[in-house]
Amino acid sequence: MHTPIPTIIEIFQTRGTEAYGSEAVNQLEHALQCASMAVDCGSPASLVSAALLHDIGHIIHDDQLPANDEGDLDDSHEDRAHPWLLEHFGPAVADPVRLHLAAKRYICSVDADYVHSLSPTSLKSYYDQGGNMTDDERAAFESESYFHDAVTLRRWDDLGKIPGLSTPDIDFFVPYLEKSLCL
């Protein structure tokens, strides 16, 4: 089987310095911060990998993210990345990634104060993605096998936006990616 790890590293090397919307960090800084939080929490390799790769759908193709928050920020990056991640890593990595946007809507629906912790970009995309979930949407989300992992990933996603934060480089996470591969 062909490993996707060199492709992942190349994607982050070539496009990781691109803006992460109007956030104060770039794509790579954000990915490394989220994955570092996963490691610090003692998460399994699959969740560390999901944290590293959760936004790769923004940069896996040639599409560009808007540089400001004026347009529609719902670019379906979770859906764009899901089939590729599923093929190479299976559902333990791919499904939390697929669900991380729904998790934002879920958390805001069950914790009204959470919406106030969102960055301006994340708040704008929250509304672009549909805002609060309905009761049926919440029930469907809670029935997902990786619902808890998606919620955990979402919280790291919202915290991983600190300019200048020191993190390990991408090579540090290669063993986590290797452990998460479908063999």
N, C-alpha and C positions, 0 to 999 in steps of 0.2 A: 504494500500500500504506500502511496505517495504521501509523505507528511506535509501538512499545510504550514508547519512552523516557519520555514524560511519565507514563505509568502507573507505570513503575519508580520514577521520582522521587517520585511521589505516594505509592506504597506505603511507601517509606523515610521520607518526611516524616510520614506518619500512623501508621506502626507501627514505625518503626525504633528508637524509644526504648524499645520493649518489652524485657523481660528476655530474655537469651539463656540460657535455662535458669537455672541457679544460677551462671553465669559472672559475672565481675566487670565485663564489658562488655555493652553492649546490642547488638541486632541490627545497627544501622547502624555502630557502632564496629567490630564484628567484620568486617563486609563491607568497610569502608574499609581496615582493617588488612590483610586478605587481598589485596585488589586492589592496595594500595600495595606489598606484597611482590612481587607479580607484575610491576609496573612496574619496581621496583628490580632485578629479575632480567633485565630486557630481554625479557620475554615478548611474544608476539604479542598483538594486540588481542583475539583470541578467548579466550585464556587469562586475560587481565586481566578480560575481561567475565565469564568463568566464575567467577573468584575473587570478583568483586563480587556475583554472583548465586547463588552456590552454595547459600545457605540461604534464598533467597526463598520457597521452598515452605513455610517456617514461617509467613510473614506474608502470603502472596498471597491467602489466604482468611481467614475469620473465626476459624479455629481458634486456640486459645491454647496455648502451650507450658506444660508444668508449671513452676511456680516453684521446685520443689525436685527432688531426684534420687530421690524415693521411688517414683514410678510407673514405668511402662514408657515409656522415652524414645524408642522407635522409632516415630516418627509418619509415616514414609514420605514425608517432605517432598521427598526427591529425586525420587520418582515423581510427586508432585503437581505439581511444577514442570516436569518434563521435557517433556510435550507442548506446553506453552505456549512454553517456550524453544526447542524444536525448530522450531516453526512460525515464530518470529520471527528466530531466530539460527542455526538449523541445527545439525548434530551437533558441530561444533568447540567450541561453547559448551555445548550441551545434554548431550552425552554425558559430559564430565568431571563435570558436576553430577550426572548420574544415577549415576555410578560413585564419587562421593567417599566414600560410606559403605562400600562394598565395599573401597575402597582402604585404609581404616583397618584393616579386618579382614585384608586382604592384607599390609600392612606389618607388623602384629603377628604374622602367621603366618610371615613370612620373617625377621623381626628380633625375637627374643624380648625384647630390652631395650626396644623401642619402647613397649610397653604401659606401662612405668614412667614414660614422659614424658607420658602422657595426663592431662588434668585430671580431677577426680572426675566431672564431668558426662559428659565424653567416654568415660571408662572405663566408667561405668554404661551409656551407650548402646551401647558396643562389645559388652558382654555381652548387652544386650537385642536387638541386631542379629544375634547368633549366635556371637560370639567368633571364635576362629581358624577359618580356612578349611580345608576338606578339600583333599586333593591335586587332586581333580576341580574344585572351586571355584577353586582357584588357577590351574589350567590354563585354565579358561573365562575368568577375569578377564584373564589375560595375553594371551588371543586377541582381546580388545576393541581396536578401532582406537585408542581414546583412553586406553588403559591408562596410558601414561607421564604424560600430562597429568593424569589423575585422581590418580596417586600424588603428583605435584608439588603439585597443588591441596590434597590431603589434608594434606601437611606444613605448608602455609601455614595451613590451617584449624586445625591444632593449635597453631600459634604465634600466631595472631591474636587473642589474648585478654589484651592488656596494658592495664590501666586507665590512662586519661589519656594514652595515646600520641598524639602529634600526627600527623595524616594530612591529606591534601588532602580537601576536601569532595566531595560526590557530583558536583557539576558538573564537576570535573576529569576525571571518568571518562566523561563523555558522548561525547567523540570516540572513545574505545575502543569504546563501545557502538555508535556509528554505523558504525564500520568493520566491526563484527561482524554487522550486520544482513543477513538474506537479502534480496536485492533482486529 
